[in-house]
């Protein structure tokens, strides 16, 4: 009898707890502070560990002759080892929303303590803002 009660409690309690924790109806969308960083900054490192190994030393943007936004960033490897990073640019309208005009991830291989300049250009003339995203090489 004790085995039956133990087995029943092992099966039934998790089911009841799972049902009780699920709330029906609408929920408030909550901003995650780390995600909001991409809205404020023009260059972000997406991996915490990588942020201690590389840095963005300088960055700028300019308009090309045909009014497309061109962005630049000097990415520095701060380690004594070769570092592979992937870099992408999200191009945005004036209000900060993405245009869907994002670049493909580009692999940059940085030698020990090396700095390389990353460049990207928008495909159209609607881009007004940007965010350069850097992640560990995949």
N, C-alpha and C positions, 0 to 999 in steps of 0.2 A: 504494500500500500504506500509506504514511504517513497518507493521508487516511482510510482505512478504520480504522486504529488510533486516530487522533484522534477520529473520529466515535464509535467504539465506547467509548472512554474517557469521552467527554462524556455518553453515554447511560447506561452501566453504572455508573460511579462514584457519581453521585448516587443511583441506585436502591439500591446497596449501603450507602451511608452512611445513607440514610433508613431502611432496614430494620434496621441495626445500632443506631440510636439509639432505637428503639421497644422498650420493655420490657413484657413480658407480666406478668399477675398483679396483685395488689392493690398500691396505693400509699398512702403515708401522707398524710393531709390536713394541709396546712401552713397555719397562720393567716397572713394578710397583716396586718402591723401597722397600716396605714392603715384597713383594714376593721374591725379591733378597736376603733378609735376610736368607732365608732357604738355599741358595746356599753358603753363607759365614760362617754361624755359625753351630756348631754341636748340639746345643740345642736351641729350640725356643718355646716361649709361644705364642699360636695363638690368644688368646683373650686379648685385651687391659686391661680390668678390672681385669682379672685373673693375669696378669703380676704384678699387685700391691699387690697380695695376696699370691703368691707363688714364690719361687726362686729355681734355680738349683745351689746348693752350691758347688758341685764338680762333675766331670765326667771324665771318662777314657775309654780306649778301650784296648783290648789285643787279641792275636791270641790264639785260642784253639789248642790242639795237632793236630787236623786234619785240621788246617789252616783256620778255619772259624773265622770271626770277631765277637767278643763279646763286647758289650758296656754296660757301667754302668753310672747311674746318681743318685746323691742324690737330691731328690726333697723335699723341705721344705715348709710346710704350715706356713705362717707368720701371721696368724690370730688367734683369740681366739675361733674359731668355727671349727667344722668338715668341711673338704673341699673334695669334690669328683672331681677327675681329670681323664681324659683319656690320655694315653700315647701311642705313636706309634713311631717306628723307620723306617726310609726310608734308605735302604742300597744302596750304589752307587758304581759305578766303579771308577777307578782312575781319569777320566776326570770330574766326578761329576754328570754323568747321572744316573738316577735310574736304578737298575737292574730288577725292578718289584718284587723284593724280600723284600716287606715291611711287617712288623708285623701287626697283627690285633691290634685294639685299646684295650688296657688293662686298666681296671679300678683300680685306686689306691685311697683308702680312707685314708686321712690324718687327724689324730686327731689334736686338737689345738696345734700349735707350734711344730708339729711332723715332723721328717725327715725320709723318707723311701728311700731305694735303689731300683731303677728300673734296670732291666737287660734284655737284648735281645741278641740273637745270630743269625747270618745269617744262612740261609739254605744251602748255598754253599760256596765254597772257593774263589769266584770272588769278593766279597765285599772288598773295600779298604777305602771307606769313608762312613759317615753316618750323618743323622740329626735326632735327637730326637725331636718329636713334642708333645706339651702338650696343651690340650684344656680343657675347663670346662666340667665336667662330664655330659654326655647326658642322 
